[in-house]
Amino acid sequence: MFKSLVPAAAALLMSSSAFAETSVSSVDVTVDLTAIKNESAAAYYTSIEEDLETAIVAKLTDQLSDDGASVVVDIDELSLANSFQSILGLEESELAGSVSVNNLNDNSQHQAYELTVSYLPAPIVFDPGEDIVIIRRDTTDYYIQMVDTFAEHLTEKLK
């Protein structure tokens, strides 16, 4: 008896999750000057809003609707480091912000939370006499990866 209920319950849960998907009518990302935490991040000050909006919308194309929820992201921090700075602990790469999802037609879709993504290199331990090869990444690599990861985590909460 229990075995026959499990597939039915799973099917019900799977079908109800499709109805829980949040439709989105707008995405707005804002960042103010105080969110920029180092010189490397300043290079992206004029593009972070558009880059993050584009990344979010690209991941939500099947959920876009004229009467959906509005997604508002307020970036609180952007800091970027290159590989050398990260390994030595001189700087870090982090993107943090407040996310608010509001739907005037369906209050059950309201969400408000803080989201932070960062790049923290793992410590590397070498045996004595081992050749050392360092793979260098610049701040652009970290920026692109953090914007994509931020958008990915945000959109997962809307599915």
C-alpha positions in Angstrom: 0.0 0.0 0.0 2.8 2.4 0.9 4.7 1.7 -2.3 1.8 2.8 -4.4 1.3 6.1 -2.5 4.9 7.2 -2.9 4.8 7.5 -6.7 1.5 9.3 -6.5 2.8 11.7 -3.9 5.9 12.3 -6.0 3.8 13.0 -9.1 1.7 15.5 -7.1 4.7 17.3 -5.7 6.3 17.5 -9.2 3.1 18.8 -10.7 2.6 21.4 -7.9 6.2 22.7 -8.3 5.4 23.7 -11.9 2.6 25.9 -10.5 4.9 27.5 -8.0 7.2 28.9 -10.7 7.2 32.7 -10.4 6.5 34.7 -13.6 8.6 37.8 -13.9 7.7 41.1 -15.5 10.7 43.2 -14.7 14.2 43.0 -13.4 16.0 46.1 -11.9 19.5 46.2 -10.6 20.9 49.2 -8.8 24.3 49.9 -7.4 25.6 53.0 -5.7 29.2 54.3 -5.5 29.7 53.1 -1.9 29.2 49.5 -3.1 32.5 49.6 -5.0 35.1 48.3 -2.6 38.4 48.5 -4.5 40.0 49.9 -7.7 39.5 46.7 -9.7 35.8 46.8 -9.0 35.6 50.4 -10.0 36.2 49.4 -13.6 32.8 47.6 -13.6 30.8 50.3 -11.9 29.1 51.5 -15.1 28.4 48.0 -16.4 27.4 45.9 -13.3 23.7 46.9 -13.5 23.2 45.9 -17.1 25.4 42.8 -16.9 23.5 41.4 -13.9 20.1 42.3 -15.3 21.0 40.6 -18.6 22.3 37.5 -16.8 19.1 37.2 -14.7 16.7 37.8 -17.7 18.7 35.2 -19.8 18.1 32.6 -17.1 14.4 33.5 -16.8 13.3 33.6 -20.5 10.6 30.9 -20.0 9.2 32.8 -17.0 8.9 36.3 -18.5 5.3 37.7 -18.4 3.6 41.1 -18.6 1.8 40.5 -15.3 4.5 38.8 -13.3 6.6 39.8 -10.3 9.2 42.6 -10.2 12.7 41.6 -9.2 14.7 44.3 -7.6 18.4 43.9 -6.7 20.4 46.5 -4.8 24.1 45.7 -4.9 25.7 46.4 -1.6 29.3 45.3 -2.4 31.5 44.6 -5.4 35.2 43.8 -4.8 37.5 42.1 -7.2 41.0 40.6 -6.8 43.3 38.9 -9.2 44.8 35.4 -8.6 47.9 36.8 -6.8 45.9 39.0 -4.5 43.5 36.2 -3.7 46.1 33.6 -2.9 48.0 36.0 -0.6 44.8 37.1 1.1 45.3 40.8 0.1 42.0 41.3 -1.6 38.9 39.1 -2.2 36.3 38.9 -4.9 32.7 39.3 -3.7 29.4 40.4 -5.0 26.6 41.0 -2.5 23.2 42.5 -2.6 19.6 42.6 -1.4 17.0 40.9 -3.5 13.3 41.7 -3.4 10.6 39.9 -5.4 7.2 41.6 -5.4 4.0 40.5 -7.2 1.0 42.8 -6.7 -1.2 40.0 -8.1 0.1 37.2 -5.9 1.6 38.1 -2.5 2.6 34.4 -2.0 5.4 35.1 -4.4 7.0 37.8 -2.2 10.6 37.2 -1.3 13.3 39.4 0.4 16.8 38.2 1.2 20.5 38.9 1.0 22.6 37.1 -1.5 26.4 37.0 -1.5 28.7 35.1 -3.9 32.5 35.1 -3.6 35.5 33.6 -5.0 37.8 32.1 -2.3 40.7 30.1 -3.6 41.4 26.9 -1.8 44.8 26.7 -0.1 47.4 24.7 -2.1 49.9 22.5 -0.3 52.9 21.3 -2.3 55.4 18.6 -1.5 59.1 19.7 -1.1 60.8 19.8 -4.5 57.5 19.7 -6.5 57.2 22.0 -9.5 54.8 24.8 -9.0 52.5 26.0 -11.8 50.2 28.9 -11.1 47.1 29.3 -13.2 46.5 33.0 -13.3 43.1 34.5 -13.6 42.4 38.2 -13.8 39.6 40.2 -12.3 37.5 39.9 -15.4 37.3 36.2 -15.0 36.1 36.5 -11.4 33.6 39.3 -12.3 32.0 37.2 -15.1 31.8 34.1 -12.8 30.4 36.0 -9.9 27.7 37.8 -12.0 26.7 34.4 -13.5 26.6 32.7 -10.1 24.6 35.5 -8.5 22.1 35.3 -11.3 21.9 31.5 -11.1 21.2 31.5 -7.3 18.6 34.3 -7.7 16.7 32.5 -10.5 16.8 29.1 -8.7 14.6 30.7 -6.0 12.1 31.8 -8.6 11.6 28.3 -10.1 
